[in-house]
């Protein structure tokens, strides 16, 4: 799969999860058949939703740029996907998340692999020439 496609897919997923986390986190928890969040949990979920929307915007915009320009977004997204997959997997294995949250584990792992491959493939790309203004 091409880098722009991966980055735009990640952006769409970030929007799909970010909007409900920002606007109605307990409605998303209900979809997962999870317990309702308390006030601090709602606050943290809303902040996470805002971060996902920012990540989605960065991935969407960086998707059409040369790799040298998009590299910081790729690295940042890879870090999030690796750490997110670890957190999601550990929570699932400890029985602290509902069964539907295995979807999160899958999304994080697939995107972590895609971004790792993207970073390795992009390492050989030539940097664009600097323009003088």
C-alpha angles and dihedrals in degrees: 000000000000121000095244091053093050093047094048091047090051089048092052091049089049089053093045092054098029098057096055092041090054098042107027114006096168091054088057090047088054090055088055090046088237128145118274116268121245120230096275089046091052089050092051092045091051091051090049089050090053090050091050091052091051091048090049092051092049093049093047093051095041093050092082096045127092113269094253089060095041095045097096090053091047092050093046092048091047091053090051093047094049094047092041092052091051093049093044093047094047091049091050094047091048090053092241097123131058118261091252089065089075081086088068091052090052095047093048094047095047093047092044089055093045093049092046090053090045091052093048093047092047094051089079096050117107118246115248117253115261116250120222115225 
